[in-house]
Amino acid sequence: MNEKDTLNKALEILQNVLGAQETLVFAIKPSPVFGRGKAPNAIFLIEIDKDLKNKRNLARNVSKKSIIGIKLTGKIFIAEIRRCTEPRFLRSSLSFFKELKGQFHDWIPLIVTPYIGPGGRELCRQEGISYIDTFGNVGIFLKDGFILKESKESIKSETRELKSLFAIKSTRIIRVLLENSTRHWKLQDLADSSKVSLGHVHNVVNKLSDEEYITKTEQGIKINQPGKLLDDWAKYYKFTEINVIDSFYSDERAYSLLEQKLAHTAVNLNYTYAFTLFAAALLIIPYVRTPFVHFYLLGDKNKFAQNANLKPVTSGGNVSIITPYDEGVFNSGNDINGLKVVGNIQLYLDLINYPTRGKEQAEILREKVIRF
């Protein structure tokens, strides 16, 4: 969409949100030149029929969080039409608009864009800058109230963004950053630690920077929103959907002896392994206790099962061998009492959306161990 189409679509959406399509009058005026040679892309005036000002249906389509009865008669919006609305790029517009608000108190700054993601919307809300995108996301912030509307149509777009950022090889980089959240990284060191190409690290780092998850300094890059990055990854990651899980049964009743037996079998076969879920949590910070053992394994499952005297079952198993979605799950792992366990970040991700009290254990791990 070009700028004119984007603006027209935004005005149409604003009409629908207000529920007063027949009463809005938009007068789009040429942009004057303000200080420093900068100017918004468009200025338009909104007028509402006086007879409808106090009618409740004025905002019938507005979300429950909105304040009903906002007066928009004669309001002037200063609109900037943007294509890039990642937080890093958005800040330049917000800075200009904040300066402009100091000079023209009655004018309402407005970002108009084809799509503004959750990070950009949150930033606009924090700064009190209004926005509309063509998906139907609306935030109008006035002195006497606000209008908020979140569009369901944008969910697909946001899911695509998450899928791109948290693609398999990209998560190797993100995992290393989160496991070392206080460290400054050079790109080559990050590539070596995450075991991906330098070019891919460069692309992922740029995306993380655009979304303001990280900052770039003379010392290197450093994560500055580890909690938010972990939360966003957890929204996309589903342990039971992304990995292949096979169930087995062991006659060994002593939990600690069962773990040792499985570990020794993996070492003897020269297979890579790491305990996860409650088996790993029991070794790090026990909270929820279960009779089940889950562990990642790189190797022949059938051969491993034979050597460990495990019986394959379709239900009622007490041992789950997991073929990992990526070898990166073994990065940043821990060695506890001679047993290999996944790193704290991977363990949190595995637990947080796992049924049967996984979330409880994940929250304890995050509070006591991860701490962001």
C-alpha positions in Angstrom: 0.0 0.0 0.0 1.2 3.5 -0.8 0.9 6.4 1.7 -2.4 7.6 0.4 -4.0 4.1 0.6 -2.6 3.6 4.0 -4.0 6.8 5.3 -7.4 6.2 3.7 -7.6 2.7 5.2 -6.6 4.2 8.7 -9.4 6.7 8.5 -11.9 4.0 7.5 -10.8 2.0 10.5 -11.1 5.0 12.8 -14.7 5.5 11.6 -15.5 1.9 12.3 -14.0 2.0 15.8 -16.0 5.1 16.7 -19.2 3.5 15.3 -20.2 6.9 13.7 -19.3 6.4 10.1 -21.8 8.9 8.7 -20.8 11.7 11.1 -17.0 12.0 10.7 -15.5 14.6 8.5 -11.9 14.4 7.6 -10.1 17.5 6.2 -6.6 16.5 5.1 -4.3 19.6 4.9 -0.8 20.1 3.5 2.0 19.6 6.0 3.6 22.8 7.3 7.3 22.9 8.1 8.2 22.8 11.7 11.5 23.2 13.5 14.6 21.5 12.1 13.0 21.2 8.7 11.0 18.2 9.9 7.3 17.8 9.2 4.6 15.2 9.6 3.3 13.5 6.5 -0.3 14.8 6.9 -2.5 16.8 9.1 -6.2 16.2 9.3 -9.1 17.6 11.2 -11.8 15.4 12.7 -15.3 16.8 13.4 -18.3 14.9 14.8 -21.9 16.0 14.5 -22.9 17.9 17.6 -26.1 16.0 18.0 -24.3 12.7 18.4 -21.6 13.9 20.8 -23.3 12.5 23.9 -24.8 9.3 22.4 -23.5 6.1 23.9 -23.2 4.4 20.6 -20.4 6.7 19.6 -17.9 4.2 20.8 -19.9 0.9 20.8 -17.2 -1.0 19.0 -14.4 0.2 21.4 -12.9 -2.4 23.8 -13.9 -2.5 27.4 -10.7 -0.9 28.5 -11.6 2.3 26.6 -13.2 5.3 28.2 -16.6 5.9 26.6 -17.8 9.4 25.6 -14.5 10.9 24.4 -15.2 14.2 22.6 -13.5 14.3 19.2 -15.2 17.4 17.9 -12.7 19.6 16.1 -9.6 17.6 17.1 -6.5 17.9 14.9 -4.3 14.9 14.4 -0.7 15.2 13.1 -0.2 12.0 11.2 3.1 10.4 10.2 2.8 7.5 7.8 5.5 4.9 8.5 6.5 1.6 7.1 9.1 0.5 9.7 7.6 0.5 13.2 10.0 -1.7 15.1 10.7 0.0 18.4 14.2 1.1 17.4 13.0 2.9 14.3 9.8 4.2 16.0 11.7 6.1 18.6 12.8 8.8 16.1 9.1 9.6 15.4 8.2 9.5 19.0 11.0 11.9 19.9 9.8 14.4 17.2 6.2 14.1 18.2 7.0 14.7 21.9 8.8 17.8 20.9 5.9 18.9 18.8 3.4 18.4 21.6 5.3 20.9 23.6 4.6 23.6 20.9 1.1 22.6 19.9 -0.7 21.3 22.9 -4.1 20.7 21.3 -2.7 18.7 18.4 -2.7 14.9 18.6 0.3 13.0 17.2 -0.6 9.9 15.3 1.4 7.1 13.7 -0.3 5.6 10.6 1.3 2.4 9.3 0.4 -0.8 7.4 1.2 -2.8 10.6 2.5 -2.0 14.1 3.6 -5.0 16.2 3.1 -5.5 19.9 6.4 -3.9 20.8 5.6 -0.8 18.8 2.1 -0.6 20.2 3.4 -0.9 23.8 6.0 1.8 23.2 3.4 4.2 21.7 1.1 3.6 24.7 4.0 4.3 27.1 4.7 7.6 25.4 1.1 8.5 24.8 1.4 8.7 21.0 -1.6 7.6 19.1 -1.5 4.9 16.3 -3.6 3.2 13.7 -2.6 0.4 11.4 -4.4 -1.2 8.5 -5.0 -4.5 10.5 -7.3 -2.5 12.8 -5.0 -1.9 15.8 -6.0 1.4 17.2 -4.7 3.5 20.1 -6.0 7.1 20.5 -4.7 9.0 23.5 -6.3 12.3 24.5 -6.3 14.4 27.6 -9.7 13.2 28.7 -9.5 9.5 27.9 -8.3 7.0 25.4 -9.5 4.4 22.8 -7.8 1.1 22.5 -8.6 -1.7 20.1 -6.6 -4.8 19.4 -7.2 -6.6 16.1 -7.5 -10.3 15.8 -6.3 -10.1 12.2 -2.8 -9.0 13.4 -2.3 -12.3 15.4 -1.2 -14.1 12.2 1.3 -11.4 11.4 2.7 -11.5 15.0 2.9 -15.3 14.9 5.0 -15.0 11.7 7.3 -12.5 13.3 7.8 -14.8 16.3 8.3 -17.8 14.1 11.0 -15.9 12.1 12.8 -14.6 15.2 12.6 -18.0 17.0 13.5 -20.2 14.1 15.6 -23.2 15.0 19.1 -21.8 14.3 18.1 -18.4 15.7 17.2 -19.9 19.0 20.8 -21.2 19.4 21.9 -17.5 19.5 19.1 -16.4 21.8 19.7 -19.3 24.2 23.4 -18.3 24.5 22.4 -14.6 25.1 19.9 -15.5 27.8 22.2 -17.9 29.6 24.8 -15.2 29.7 22.6 -12.2 30.2 25.3 -9.9 31.8 28.0 -10.5 29.2 29.0 -8.3 26.3 29.4 -10.2 23.1 31.5 -9.8 19.9 29.7 -11.3 16.9 32.4 -13.9 16.2 32.4 -15.1 19.9 28.6 -15.4 19.8 28.8 -17.3 16.5 31.4 -19.7 18.0 29.4 -20.2 21.2 26.0 -20.8 19.4 27.6 -22.9 16.7 26.0 -21.0 13.8 27.5 -18.9 10.9 28.7 -15.4 11.5 26.2 -14.2 8.8 23.3 -15.7 10.6 24.4 -14.2 13.9 24.5 -10.8 12.1 21.0 -11.1 10.9 19.5 -12.3 14.2 21.4 -9.6 16.1 20.0 -6.9 13.8 16.4 -8.2 14.3 16.9 -8.3 18.1 18.3 -4.8 18.0 15.3 -3.5 15.9 13.0 -4.9 18.6 15.2 -3.4 21.4 15.9 -6.7 23.0 19.6 -5.9 22.9 21.9 -2.9 22.8 25.1 -2.3 20.9 28.0 -0.8 22.7 31.8 -0.4 22.1 32.2 -3.5 24.3 29.9 -5.5 22.1 26.2 -6.5 22.1 24.4 -7.1 25.4 20.9 -8.2 26.1 18.9 -5.5 27.9 15.4 -7.1 28.1 16.1 -10.7 29.0 12.8 -11.2 30.7 10.7 -10.0 27.8 12.8 -12.0 25.3 12.3 -15.2 27.4 8.5 -14.5 27.7 8.2 -14.0 23.9 10.1 -17.2 23.2 8.0 -19.1 25.7 4.8 -18.0 23.8 6.0 -19.7 20.7 7.8 -22.8 22.2 5.7 -25.9 23.0 7.8 -28.8 24.3 5.3 -31.6 23.4 4.8 -30.3 19.8 8.3 -29.4 18.7 10.1 -32.6 19.9 9.6 -36.3 19.3 8.9 -38.2 22.5 8.9 -42.0 22.9 7.7 -43.7 26.0 9.4 -46.7 27.8 9.0 -48.6 31.0 11.7 -49.5 33.5 11.5 -51.9 36.4 13.9 -49.8 38.5 11.9 -48.2 41.3 14.6 -46.0 42.9 14.4 -42.7 41.1 18.1 -41.8 41.7 19.3 -45.2 40.6 17.1 -45.0 37.4 18.7 -41.6 36.5 22.2 -43.0 37.1 21.4 -46.1 35.0 20.2 -44.0 32.1 23.2 -41.7 32.3 25.7 -44.5 32.4 24.1 -46.2 29.4 24.3 -43.0 27.3 28.0 -42.6 28.3 28.9 -46.2 27.5 27.2 -45.9 24.1 28.9 -42.5 23.5 25.5 -40.8 23.1 24.8 -37.2 24.0 22.1 -36.9 26.6 20.6 -34.3 29.0 17.8 -34.6 31.6 15.0 -32.1 31.4 11.5 -31.4 32.9 11.0 -32.6 36.5 14.0 -35.0 36.4 16.3 -32.0 35.7 14.4 -29.7 38.1 14.8 -32.3 40.9 18.6 -31.9 40.6 18.5 -28.0 40.4 15.6 -26.8 42.6 13.0 -29.4 43.4 9.4 -28.3 43.8 7.2 -30.7 42.0 8.0 -34.4 42.3 6.9 -37.0 39.8 7.9 -40.7 39.1 8.7 -39.8 35.4 12.1 -39.3 33.8 12.5 -37.2 30.7 15.7 -36.8 28.8 17.0 -35.7 25.5 19.1 -38.2 23.5 21.2 -38.1 20.4 21.5 -41.7 19.3 19.7 -44.9 18.4 16.7 -45.1 20.8 16.1 -48.8 20.3 19.7 -49.7 21.0 19.7 -47.4 24.0 16.5 -49.1 25.3 18.0 -52.5 24.9 21.1 -51.6 26.8 19.2 -49.9 29.6 16.5 -52.7 29.8 13.7 -50.4 28.9 10.5 -51.7 27.4 8.7 -49.7 24.7 5.1 -48.9 25.7 2.2 -46.8 24.3 1.0 -45.8 27.8 2.0 -46.1 31.4 5.7 -45.5 30.8 8.0 -43.9 33.4 10.8 -43.0 31.0 10.5 -40.7 28.0 13.3 -40.5 25.5 13.2 -37.2 23.6 14.6 -36.7 20.1 15.4 -32.9 20.3 14.1 -30.5 17.6 17.7 -29.1 17.5 21.1 -30.0 19.0 21.1 -26.5 20.5 19.2 -27.9 23.5 22.4 -29.3 24.7 24.2 -25.9 24.6 24.8 -24.2 28.0 24.0 -27.4 29.9 24.9 -28.2 33.5 26.7 -31.1 35.1 25.1 -31.9 38.5 26.4 -34.9 40.6 27.8 -36.4 37.5 24.5 -36.1 35.5 24.0 -34.0 32.5 21.0 -31.6 32.6 19.8 -29.0 30.1 20.6 -25.3 30.8 18.3 -23.2 33.0 16.7 -21.4 30.0 16.0 -24.6 28.1 14.6 -26.2 31.2 12.3 -23.2 31.8 11.0 -23.4 28.2 10.3 -27.1 28.5 8.4 -26.7 31.7 6.4 -23.5 31.3 3.8 -24.9 28.9 4.1 -28.5 30.1 0.9 -30.0 31.6 0.7 -31.5 35.1 2.2 -28.7 37.1 5.0 -27.7 34.7 4.2 -24.0 35.0 4.5 -24.2 38.8 8.0 -25.7 38.6 9.0 -23.2 35.8 8.0 -20.2 37.9 10.0 -21.5 40.9 13.0 -22.0 38.6 12.7 -18.5 37.2 12.3 -16.8 40.6 15.0 -18.7 42.4 17.6 -19.4 39.7 17.1 -17.5 36.5 16.0 -14.3 38.2 14.7 -12.2 35.3 
